[in-house]
Structure formats: C-alpha cells, structure tokens
C-alpha cells in the first residue's frame, strides 16, 4: 500500500491466501525502505500460471515456477506497476528493483516485482538468472522514496569553469567522490562563471568550486568588496542559502585578480603598485609604448574588472583588448605591456612577470570553496565531509605549484589532481 512506502500504482491485489501454496503467501513482517511494518498482516496472491504464460514457455521453465518462490519471507520489497509486460519497460523495472534492493541491503531472494498482475522474484529464471547488481547500480535512473515519489538517482555531476585552477579543483572533486563510491559525471571545463553557475541553479550540475569574491559582487550584487576572507565567506555562505546553494569550507589560498607587468619593465620604470601605474598613465608618459591592457572576456565585463579598476584608481588604459589565448604568454612575448592574471597562477614566476600591488584594495578576496545544490547535499550529506578534507590543504604556494604543473609543464589536470590527492593520502592507491 502507499502507506507502506510502495508507489501508488503498486498496490497489488490483497486477497485471502489460497489453498495452493505456490499461489500466495502471508508476510508477517514487511520491511520497506528500511521501515518495518509489523502492525498489519499483508496477503499477496501470485498466479504462477499467468506468470509462466506471460514471461516464458511453461514447458521450458527450469526450475518450475513453484520452486522459484519461497513459501514465506521475513523481508521483502515490491516495485513495479500493473500491466507493464512490454520488454523494455519490464527490463527497466527489473534493473531498478535489483538496484534498490541492493541499496537497501535486501537479499535478492526477498526482492519481488509486481507487473501485469504478477508478482515474481528478481532471481527467477524469468530473466536469465541473477542480475549483475553492480551493473544495475551503475545504470539506475531513480527510485521511489517512502512517500511514493520518484527520485532521480543517477550520477553526481561535477562542473568547473574553463581555466586551469578551476578545472584542477573540479577534477579533485570527481576523484574524491568516485573514491567514496559515487558515480560521477565529469563536466569540468564547463564554461565561464555565468554558465557554470546557471548549470548549478538548474540542476545540470550538482557541484562546482566558486570564489567568495565572485559570489559577493556578481551573484549577490554587492558594490563594495570585502577584504577579510572569513567575513566575505560568511556573507556569501548565509545569503546563498536563499538560492538553495550550500558553501562548504573555503581554501586558504586567495586567487584574486591581479594586474601584471613584465618584471624587467616594472623594475626599470619603478612601478610597484597600481597607483604608480595610474600616475604614469595620467602624466602621459609612454616609455614602452601605449598602455594597452590584455584581458580575458570575463574580466572585461565583470563589475570587479576593468571598468571598476579604472574608476577607483582614476585613470584609463590607452586600450583594452580581449585576448582569445592566454594573457600570460601575450604579456611575456611583448604583445602587450600590461595584463590581467590570477595571483595563484604558476606562470607568473615561470614567465618572469610581476603582480602590481593593489594598494587601494579594489579586488575582493577570492577564496575558493565547493558550492553544492542544497537538495543534492540533503540527499548525500557525506559529500560535505568528503570535500572538506581537501580545502585546508590548498594554500597559495600549493595552488600555484599545481597550476604550474599544467600551464608550464604541460601535464593533464586530471593527472596532476590525482597525484596530489594520492600524495596527501586522500585517495587509495
């Protein structure tokens, strides 16, 4: 019955036990979805002949139907719906039933399906003996909960933005969840900030790593940055709950935006801060040519990007050019005198670049943290413990080194992520 946790269509026919012992049984304890029902006696009738006729030729049944089903069960689960005898629906019901039974630790001998007016056991010869439970769990689409509602089970989808650091964090998340027994759909390198956040909001992905400053200014609409890491984190953590998004623990590293120059040029011109740069531009000095700023598309458009930077420091670049490739290589190779970057990028030191000091604190803090859909975390609460063991290990030196392995040494993000997790005993060998 629905009250016992069965889907409303799976009521079955409750009639008195017949004289034929192969036709029906009385269950004095019914365990459904971990809940015992001992306050009612449930009678289930099974028409063995109908079962045999519907699903296989009676003359080839081996063993006979009467021997397939035990006379009494202490624990059972029924899943399915009446009238579903079409092959593809029937097979799905069997797979779903087997997977749910495995998840609830119900012995397959005690797992029954109700279809076409027939109750039959998952291990019967009807479906070519025992199903591979592992394969079934890998391909399960969903299950009915205790309220009789269908819940999509499927994979956890992990996304990331489309730059190295975010991809590395995403790949670490994929590996940790897989190591903990989850089946994960890898959607790292998903796209820019707006695309991946929208994917989280709509349920296309379940998890991705976001930066506190980004959430503060871009998603929550704050106009002024918060420069204290803990304060910024608490603001976005609390306010994003209204969007049904949960922030897990944040990293020690602060991957803030930065304005970069070639170290040789900065030293020769005596430019150490963004204010020094603004003063030289406003004075009309062009010792190394026009002050054209190379940037990616996102920093060119964000409120904490080019426009806000120029407004606070009171100057204008001679030009702003969105670079389709890497801004680091363009700056290194002399294509531009200035470029945006990220403080934790390993290419800054490798390419002999330097970050100008943000002496007026324009850029907010950008500590990273996993952001998880609230419904996903409620369904899988252990995700919090799994991912929170990673965040404290990621300081700025560590993150800069990991980024360099990909961007400078040319290694694959997944390989670098796995190596780091193994070295820190977060993955089994």
C-alpha positions in Angstrom: 0.0 0.0 0.0 1.2 3.6 -0.4 1.3 3.9 3.4 4.0 1.2 3.4 6.2 3.1 1.0 5.1 1.5 -2.2 4.4 3.6 -5.3 0.6 4.1 -5.5 0.4 2.0 -8.7 1.9 -1.0 -6.9 -0.8 -1.8 -4.5 -1.4 -5.3 -5.9 -4.4 -7.4 -5.0 -4.9 -8.2 -1.4 -7.0 -11.4 -1.1 -7.1 -14.3 1.3 -4.4 -17.0 1.0 -5.4 -19.7 -1.5 -5.2 -23.4 -0.9 -2.3 -23.6 -3.4 0.9 -22.9 -1.5 2.6 -21.8 -4.7 -0.1 -19.2 -5.3 0.4 -16.9 -2.4 2.0 -16.2 1.0 1.3 -14.2 4.1 4.0 -11.8 5.3 4.0 -11.1 9.0 6.8 -8.5 8.8 7.2 -6.2 5.9 10.4 -4.1 5.6 10.1 -1.3 3.0 12.9 1.3 2.6 14.2 0.4 6.0 10.9 0.8 7.8 9.3 -2.2 9.4 5.6 -2.7 9.2 4.5 -5.3 11.8 1.1 -3.8 12.6 -0.6 -5.3 9.6 -0.8 -8.7 8.0 -0.5 -8.4 4.3 -1.7 -11.2 1.9 -0.3 -11.3 -1.6 -1.5 -13.6 -4.3 0.6 -14.7 -7.2 -0.8 -16.6 -10.2 2.0 -18.9 -11.2 0.3 -20.0 -14.4 -0.2 -16.4 -15.5 3.4 -15.6 -14.7 4.7 -18.6 -16.7 2.5 -17.8 -19.7 3.4 -14.1 -19.7 7.2 -14.4 -19.5 8.4 -17.8 -20.7 7.1 -21.0 -22.1 6.0 -23.2 -19.2 7.4 -26.3 -20.7 10.9 -24.9 -20.7 10.8 -23.5 -17.1 13.7 -24.7 -15.1 13.3 -24.9 -12.2 9.5 -25.0 -12.1 7.7 -21.8 -11.1 6.6 -23.4 -7.8 10.3 -23.9 -6.8 11.4 -20.4 -7.7 9.4 -18.6 -5.0 9.9 -19.4 -1.3 6.8 -20.1 0.8 7.5 -17.3 3.4 9.6 -14.2 3.6 10.6 -12.0 6.5 11.8 -9.0 4.5 10.6 -8.0 1.0 10.4 -5.2 -1.4 7.9 -4.9 -4.2 8.5 -2.5 -7.1 6.8 -2.1 -10.5 3.4 -1.4 -11.9 0.4 -3.3 -13.3 0.3 -4.2 -16.9 3.9 -3.5 -17.8 4.8 -6.6 -19.9 6.5 -4.8 -22.8 10.1 -5.9 -22.9 11.9 -2.6 -22.4 9.6 -1.5 -19.5 9.8 -4.9 -17.9 13.6 -4.9 -18.1 13.9 -1.4 -16.6 11.6 -2.5 -13.7 13.9 -5.4 -13.0 17.0 -3.3 -13.1 15.5 -0.7 -10.9 14.2 -3.2 -8.5 17.5 -5.0 -8.2 19.4 -1.8 -7.6 17.0 -0.6 -5.0 17.2 -3.9 -3.2 20.9 -3.8 -3.2 21.0 -0.2 -1.9 18.6 -1.1 0.9 20.6 -4.3 1.6 17.6 -6.5 0.8 18.5 -10.1 -0.1 17.7 -10.6 -3.8 15.8 -13.8 -2.7 13.4 -11.4 -0.9 13.1 -8.9 -3.7 9.9 -9.1 -5.7 8.5 -7.1 -8.6 4.8 -6.6 -9.4 4.0 -6.5 -13.1 1.0 -7.4 -15.2 -0.8 -8.6 -12.1 2.1 -10.9 -11.4 4.5 -11.0 -8.5 7.8 -12.6 -9.2 11.3 -12.8 -7.7 14.3 -10.9 -9.1 16.4 -14.1 -9.1 13.8 -16.2 -11.0 14.7 -17.8 -14.3 12.3 -15.5 -16.0 15.1 -13.0 -16.6 18.0 -15.4 -17.2 19.1 -15.9 -13.6 20.8 -13.5 -11.3 21.3 -9.9 -12.5 24.6 -8.2 -12.1 23.8 -5.9 -9.2 26.9 -3.7 -9.8 26.0 -3.1 -13.4 22.4 -2.3 -12.4 23.6 0.3 -9.8 25.8 2.0 -12.5 22.8 2.3 -14.8 20.0 3.1 -12.4 17.8 6.1 -13.3 16.0 6.6 -10.0 13.9 5.1 -7.2 10.6 5.6 -5.3 11.0 7.1 -1.9 9.0 6.4 1.2 6.3 8.9 0.1 5.9 7.1 -3.2 7.6 9.9 -5.1 10.0 9.1 -8.0 13.5 10.4 -7.2 16.2 10.6 -9.9 19.2 8.7 -8.7 21.7 8.8 -11.5 25.2 10.3 -11.3 26.5 13.3 -9.4 27.6 15.9 -12.0 30.7 17.9 -11.1 31.4 21.1 -13.1 34.1 23.7 -13.3 34.9 26.9 -15.0 37.1 26.9 -18.1 40.5 27.8 -16.7 43.3 25.6 -15.1 42.7 26.2 -11.4 39.0 25.6 -11.6 39.5 22.5 -13.7 42.0 21.1 -11.2 39.6 21.7 -8.3 36.8 20.1 -10.3 39.0 17.0 -11.1 39.9 16.6 -7.5 36.3 16.6 -6.6 35.5 14.0 -9.2 38.2 11.7 -7.9 37.3 12.1 -4.2 33.6 11.4 -4.9 34.4 8.4 -7.1 36.8 7.1 -4.4 33.9 7.3 -1.9 31.7 5.1 -4.1 29.8 7.7 -6.1 29.3 7.5 -9.8 30.3 10.9 -11.2 29.7 12.7 -14.4 32.7 14.8 -15.2 31.6 18.2 -16.5 34.8 20.1 -15.7 35.8 22.8 -18.1 32.1 23.6 -18.5 32.3 27.3 -19.3 32.6 30.7 -17.8 31.3 31.9 -14.4 27.8 32.7 -15.6 27.4 29.4 -17.5 28.5 27.2 -14.7 26.5 29.0 -12.0 23.4 28.7 -14.2 24.1 25.0 -14.6 24.2 24.6 -10.8 21.0 26.6 -10.3 19.1 24.5 -12.9 20.4 21.1 -11.7 22.5 20.4 -14.8 25.4 20.0 -12.4 25.4 19.3 -8.6 28.8 20.8 -7.5 31.4 23.2 -8.6 34.1 25.4 -6.9 33.3 29.1 -6.8 35.2 32.1 -5.4 33.8 34.1 -2.5 34.5 37.5 -4.1 32.8 36.4 -7.3 29.7 35.4 -5.5 29.7 38.6 -3.4 29.9 41.0 -6.3 28.5 39.1 -9.3 25.7 36.9 -7.8 24.7 38.7 -4.7 25.0 42.3 -6.1 27.3 43.9 -3.5 29.0 47.0 -4.8 31.9 47.2 -2.4 34.4 44.4 -1.9 35.0 42.7 1.4 38.7 42.2 2.0 38.6 39.9 5.1 38.4 36.3 3.9 36.2 35.0 6.8 33.8 37.9 6.6 33.4 37.5 2.9 32.8 33.8 3.2 30.2 34.1 5.9 28.3 36.7 3.9 28.1 34.5 0.7 27.5 31.3 2.7 24.5 32.7 4.5 23.0 34.7 1.7 23.4 32.0 -1.0 21.3 29.6 1.2 18.4 31.6 -0.1 19.3 30.4 -3.5 19.4 26.8 -2.2 23.2 26.7 -2.7 25.4 25.5 0.1 29.0 26.6 0.5 31.4 24.1 2.1 34.8 25.0 3.7 36.9 27.5 1.8 40.6 27.3 0.9 43.5 29.3 2.5 44.6 30.5 -1.0 43.2 33.7 -2.3 43.1 33.6 -6.1 42.4 37.3 -6.5 42.6 39.1 -9.8 45.9 40.9 -10.4 47.4 43.5 -12.8 50.7 42.2 -14.2 53.8 43.6 -16.0 57.0 42.0 -17.1 59.3 42.2 -14.1 62.0 43.8 -16.2 59.8 46.7 -17.2 58.3 47.2 -13.8 61.8 47.4 -12.2 63.1 49.8 -14.9 60.1 52.1 -14.6 59.9 51.9 -10.8 56.3 50.7 -10.9 55.3 48.6 -7.9 51.6 49.5 -7.3 48.6 50.1 -9.4 48.6 53.7 -8.2 52.2 54.0 -9.6 50.9 52.8 -13.0 47.9 55.2 -12.9 50.1 58.1 -12.1 52.4 57.4 -15.1 49.4 56.9 -17.5 47.8 60.2 -16.3 51.1 62.0 -16.7 51.1 61.0 -20.4 54.3 59.0 -20.1 54.6 56.2 -22.6 58.2 54.8 -22.2 57.3 51.4 -23.5 54.5 52.4 -25.9 50.8 52.7 -25.4 49.4 51.3 -22.2 47.2 48.6 -23.7 45.7 46.1 -21.2 45.3 42.5 -22.2 42.4 40.7 -20.5 40.0 37.7 -20.9 36.4 38.3 -21.8 35.1 37.9 -18.3 37.3 40.4 -16.5 36.5 42.9 -19.3 32.8 42.6 -18.4 32.7 42.0 -14.6 31.9 44.7 -12.1 35.1 43.8 -10.3 37.0 44.0 -13.6 38.4 46.7 -16.0 35.8 49.4 -15.6 35.7 49.3 -11.8 39.5 49.2 -11.6 39.9 52.3 -13.8 37.1 54.2 -11.9 38.6 53.5 -8.4 42.2 54.4 -9.4 41.2 57.4 -11.6 42.8 56.5 -14.9 42.1 54.9 -18.3 44.1 52.4 -20.2 45.0 53.5 -23.7 43.2 50.4 -24.9 41.7 47.2 -23.6 42.0 44.1 -25.7 40.3 40.8 -25.1 42.8 38.0 -25.8 41.4 34.7 -27.1 44.5 32.8 -26.0 46.4 33.1 -22.7 47.2 36.6 -21.4 50.3 35.4 -19.7 52.0 34.3 -22.9 50.9 37.5 -24.7 52.5 39.6 -21.9 55.7 37.5 -21.8 56.1 37.8 -25.5 55.8 41.6 -25.5 52.5 41.8 -27.3 51.1 44.0 -24.5 52.7 46.0 -21.7 50.0 45.0 -19.2 47.7 42.1 -18.5 45.3 40.7 -16.0 46.0 37.5 -14.2 45.3 35.5 -11.1 47.5 35.7 -8.0 47.9 31.9 -7.7 48.9 31.3 -11.4 52.2 29.4 -11.7 53.1 31.2 -14.9 53.7 34.5 -13.2 57.1 33.3 -11.8 57.8 31.0 -14.7 57.4 33.8 -17.3 59.3 36.5 -15.2 56.1 38.5 -14.6 55.2 40.5 -11.5 51.9 41.4 -9.8 51.4 45.1 -9.1 50.2 45.8 -5.6 46.5 46.6 -5.3 47.2 49.4 -2.9 43.6 50.7 -2.8 42.2 47.2 -2.3 40.0 47.2 -5.4 39.8 43.4 -5.8 37.9 41.5 -3.2 39.2 38.3 -1.7 38.7 35.2 -3.8 39.0 32.2 -1.6 37.6 29.1 -3.3 35.0 26.7 -1.9 32.8 23.9 -3.2 29.3 25.1 -3.9 26.7 22.3 -3.8 23.0 22.2 -4.6 21.1 22.1 -1.3 18.9 19.2 -2.4 22.0 17.2 -3.5 23.6 17.7 -0.1 20.5 16.7 1.7 20.3 13.5 -0.3 24.1 12.8 0.1 25.2 14.5 3.3 28.6 12.7 3.3 29.7 15.0 0.4 30.4 17.7 3.0 32.9 15.5 4.9 34.5 14.2 1.7 35.3 17.6 0.2 36.0 19.5 3.5 39.2 17.4 3.9 40.6 18.9 0.8 40.1 22.6 1.3 42.6 23.1 4.2 45.5 21.7 2.1 45.2 24.3 -0.6 47.3 27.3 0.3 48.7 29.8 -2.2 52.1 28.1 -2.7 50.4 24.7 -3.2 47.8 26.0 -5.7 50.5 28.0 -7.6 52.6 24.8 -7.9 49.6 22.7 -9.1 48.7 25.3 -11.7 52.3 25.4 -12.9 52.3 21.7 -13.5 49.5 22.1 -16.0 50.2 25.5 -17.5 54.0 25.4 -17.5 54.9 21.7 -17.6 52.0 20.8 -19.9 50.6 18.0 -17.8 46.9 17.0 -17.8 44.8 18.4 -15.0 43.4 15.0 -14.1 46.9 13.5 -13.7 48.0 16.4 -11.5 44.9 16.3 -9.4 45.2 12.5 -8.8 48.9 12.8 -8.0 48.2 15.5 -5.3 45.4 13.5 -3.7 47.5 10.3 -3.6 50.4 12.3 -2.0 48.1 13.6 0.7 46.5 10.2 1.4 43.1 11.3 0.2 42.9 8.5 -2.4 43.5 4.9 -2.0 46.4 3.6 -4.2 
